[in-house]
Amino acid sequence: MSTNSFGLAAGFLVILIIWIYQRVRMPKMHSLAGYMSRRAIKTEETWQFAQRFYSTFGIEIFTILFLGAVAGGLFNIAWLQSVNVQAVALGIALILQNIATERELRHAFPNDHVNQG
């Protein structure tokens, strides 16, 4: 059975466009948009750093996911067309994005300890 499905390619493209927009026009601190963690909202400097890193890393990850979904549709690669595989890849990508952002914040601001409460 031949399918011509691009899976979540449209969704990946929308998220990619949102992150590119966020990279260009950074959200205000303490708004609902943007990356929020205790470490990220500590100061304006950590907030700016976290937003830049999170959006840049998101653009990289979602470009890869988008290209994979499009390649699956164009070259009829069944496992790349699978919505289940793409959804798992999306989940893993979001987890990696959060972990990488926290790691970079910890390395960039080593003296800013987050209050354990």
Summary of the structure (lengths in Angstrom):
residues: 117
radius of gyration: 16.8
end to end distance: 55.6
largest distance: 57.8
contacts: 322
relative contact order: 0.19
helix: 66%
strand: 0%
